[in-house]
Amino acid sequence: MTDLLAEARDELYSGDPDAFMARRQELVARAREAGEQDAAKQIGALRKPTRSAWVLNRLVRADPQVLSRLAELAAELREAGPSAGGGRIRELTAARSRLVDELTRQAFADLDAPPAAVREEVTATLDAALADPEVEASLGTLVRAARWAGFGPGEGLTPAPAPARPRPAAPAEPTAERERRRREKIMEAERAAADADRAADAANAAEQQLEDAVRRLEAELAQARQQLADARRQAYRAESQHRRAGETLNRLRE
């Protein structure tokens, strides 16, 4: 099962996303024929990547050094932290920009000029990978672009502003109230994530149905064209036979 699932991941996330749905269906069928029902189920659950996610998956699969370079700079950012001196902050900020720009150019080097939104998503995801280990770990099987929310390595890599004048402290919010608000936010985020997953599943299912309908209609059209060609050949033969019969009859009457 592991080999079939791993092979499917490698193929689907490095191949053209336009062929993802049809090829996934073929790989599911192959796993079922091999008696690997668990693998078939997991392959069928693999999500189609967006165009920007595919560009990044393709990049890290083509050049294994991409992940090591990201990991190396991410480690430096973690070690520095917001307490680093101004010189070190400027050095790491410049290194971060250089690496993200270089990898973005590399990702699109042999592709047609992408839409600005796709390039921006690739850049944002590379930046997020330097801050979030989960984003970095997902590169290669990434489904959609990510964006750094401001937490993680590199946070605070800008000189601190001058201290503001102290203000009277606001009354502390009761612990129970803070916890209630936190739980509400978590539940709201979980609902949003569940809604997004359901919407993605519905969109993938609709896409698959349309692709199946297109293939069915194309097959029916090909069959109709073949039938038309056969009918034309039969009509031509019948007309030829009719003409020859008429000529024979005329000769006999003479």
C-alpha positions in Angstrom: 0.0 0.0 0.0 2.8 2.4 0.9 4.5 2.1 -2.4 1.3 2.6 -4.4 0.3 5.7 -2.3 3.8 7.2 -2.5 4.0 6.6 -6.2 0.6 8.2 -6.7 1.7 11.3 -4.6 4.9 11.6 -6.6 3.1 11.4 -9.9 0.1 13.5 -9.1 1.9 16.4 -7.4 4.6 16.7 -10.0 2.3 16.3 -13.0 0.2 18.8 -14.8 -2.7 19.8 -12.4 -5.1 19.9 -15.4 -4.7 16.1 -15.7 -4.9 15.5 -11.9 -8.5 14.4 -11.6 -8.4 11.9 -14.5 -5.1 10.4 -13.5 -6.1 10.1 -9.9 -9.1 8.1 -10.9 -6.8 5.8 -13.0 -4.5 5.3 -10.0 -7.4 4.6 -7.7 -8.6 1.9 -10.1 -5.1 0.5 -10.3 -4.9 0.2 -6.5 -8.2 -1.5 -6.4 -7.2 -4.0 -9.0 -4.1 -4.8 -6.9 -6.4 -5.5 -3.9 -5.1 -2.4 -2.0 -8.4 -0.9 -0.9 -6.8 1.3 1.8 -4.4 2.7 -0.7 -7.2 3.3 -3.2 -9.1 5.2 -0.6 -6.1 7.4 0.4 -5.2 8.1 -3.2 -8.8 9.1 -3.9 -8.6 11.6 -1.0 -5.6 13.4 -2.5 -6.5 17.0 -3.3 -5.8 18.7 -6.6 -3.2 21.4 -6.2 -3.8 25.0 -7.3 -1.5 26.3 -10.1 0.8 28.1 -7.6 1.0 25.0 -5.4 1.9 22.9 -8.4 4.6 25.3 -9.3 6.2 24.9 -5.9 5.7 21.2 -5.7 7.5 21.0 -9.1 10.3 23.2 -7.9 11.2 21.2 -4.8 10.9 17.8 -6.6 13.2 19.0 -9.4 15.8 20.5 -7.0 16.2 18.8 -3.6 18.5 21.6 -2.5 15.5 24.0 -2.3 14.2 22.5 0.9 17.7 22.4 2.5 18.3 26.0 1.7 15.0 27.0 3.2 15.6 24.9 6.3 19.1 26.4 6.7 17.9 30.0 6.6 14.9 29.2 8.8 17.2 27.9 11.4 19.3 31.1 11.3 16.1 33.2 11.7 15.0 31.1 14.7 18.4 31.5 16.3 18.5 35.2 15.8 15.0 36.1 17.1 13.7 39.6 17.7 16.6 40.3 20.1 19.2 40.3 17.4 21.3 43.4 16.8 20.5 45.9 14.1 23.3 44.6 11.8 22.2 41.0 12.1 18.6 42.0 11.5 19.5 43.8 8.3 21.7 40.8 7.2 18.9 38.2 7.7 16.2 40.4 6.2 18.3 40.8 3.0 19.1 37.1 2.9 15.4 36.2 3.3 14.5 38.5 0.4 17.3 37.2 -1.8 16.4 33.6 -1.3 12.7 34.0 -1.8 13.3 36.1 -5.0 15.8 33.6 -6.3 13.6 30.6 -5.7 10.6 32.4 -7.3 12.6 33.0 -10.4 13.8 29.4 -10.5 10.2 28.1 -10.1 9.1 30.0 -13.2 12.3 29.7 -15.2 11.0 27.3 -17.8 7.3 28.2 -17.7 5.3 30.7 -19.6 4.8 34.1 -18.0 2.5 33.4 -15.1 -0.4 35.6 -13.9 0.7 38.1 -11.3 -1.5 36.5 -8.7 0.2 33.1 -9.2 3.7 34.6 -8.8 2.6 36.5 -5.7 1.2 33.3 -4.2 4.4 31.4 -4.9 6.5 34.2 -3.3 4.2 34.4 -0.2 4.3 30.6 0.3 8.1 30.6 0.1 8.1 33.4 2.7 5.7 31.4 4.9 7.9 28.3 4.6 10.7 30.2 6.2 8.5 31.0 9.2 6.3 27.9 9.6 7.8 24.4 9.6 4.4 22.9 8.6 4.4 24.9 5.4 8.0 23.9 4.7 7.1 20.2 5.3 4.1 20.4 2.9 6.2 21.5 0.0 6.2 18.7 -2.6 2.5 17.8 -1.8 1.2 21.3 -1.3 -2.4 21.7 -2.2 -2.9 25.5 -1.9 -0.7 28.6 -1.3 0.1 29.6 2.2 0.8 33.0 3.8 2.8 33.9 6.8 0.6 35.2 9.5 3.3 37.0 11.4 4.3 34.2 13.8 7.4 32.1 13.7 11.1 32.5 12.7 11.9 35.9 11.5 9.2 37.7 13.5 10.4 41.0 14.7 13.3 41.2 12.2 12.8 45.0 12.0 14.3 47.5 14.4 12.1 48.1 17.4 10.3 51.4 17.5 11.0 54.0 20.1 9.3 53.1 23.4 5.9 54.9 23.8 4.9 56.8 26.9 3.4 54.5 29.4 -0.4 54.6 29.5 -2.6 53.7 32.4 -3.2 49.9 32.3 -6.7 48.9 31.2 -8.7 46.7 33.6 -7.6 43.1 33.2 -10.1 40.9 31.4 -11.3 38.0 33.6 -9.5 34.8 32.9 -12.8 32.9 32.3 -13.9 35.6 29.8 -10.6 35.4 27.9 -10.8 31.6 27.8 -14.4 31.8 26.5 -13.3 34.2 23.7 -10.4 32.0 22.8 -12.6 28.9 22.6 -15.1 30.8 20.4 -12.4 31.9 18.0 -11.1 28.3 17.8 -14.6 27.0 17.1 -15.1 29.7 14.5 -11.8 28.8 12.8 -12.6 25.1 12.9 -16.0 25.8 11.3 -14.4 27.9 8.6 -11.8 25.1 7.9 -14.6 22.5 7.7 -16.6 24.7 5.4 -13.6 25.2 3.2 -12.9 21.4 3.1 -16.5 20.7 2.1 -16.4 23.4 -0.6 -13.2 22.0 -2.0 -14.6 18.4 -2.0 -17.8 19.6 -3.7 -15.7 21.6 -6.3 -13.5 18.6 -7.0 -16.5 16.3 -7.3 -18.2 18.7 -9.7 -15.0 19.0 -11.8 -14.8 15.2 -12.0 -18.4 14.9 -13.1 -17.9 17.5 -15.8 -14.8 15.8 -17.0 -16.6 12.5 -17.1 -19.5 14.2 -19.1 -17.0 15.7 -21.5 -15.3 12.3 -22.1 -18.7 10.6 -22.6 -19.9 13.3 -25.1 -16.6 13.1 -27.0 -17.0 9.3 -27.2 -20.6 9.7 -28.4 -19.5 12.3 -31.0 -16.7 10.0 -32.3 -19.2 7.2 -32.5 -21.7 9.4 -34.4 -19.0 10.5 -36.8 -18.1 6.9 -37.5 -21.8 6.0 -38.1 -22.1 9.0 -40.5 -19.1 7.8 -42.4 -20.5 4.3 -42.7 -23.8 5.6 -43.8 -22.2 7.8 -46.5 -20.2 4.7 -47.8 -23.4 2.7 -47.9 -25.2 5.4 -49.8 -22.4 5.7 -52.3 -22.4 1.9 -52.9 -26.2 1.9 -53.3 -26.0 4.8 -55.7 -23.3 3.0 -57.7 -25.3 -0.2 -57.8 -28.4 1.7 -59.0 -26.5 3.4 -61.8 -24.9 0.2 -63.0 -28.3 -1.5 -62.9 -29.8 1.3 -65.0 -27.0 1.0 -67.5 -27.5 -2.7 -67.8 -31.3 -2.3 -68.3 -30.7 0.3 -71.0 -28.4 -2.0 -72.9 -30.9 -4.9 -72.7 -33.6 -2.7 -74.1 -31.6 -1.6 -77.1 
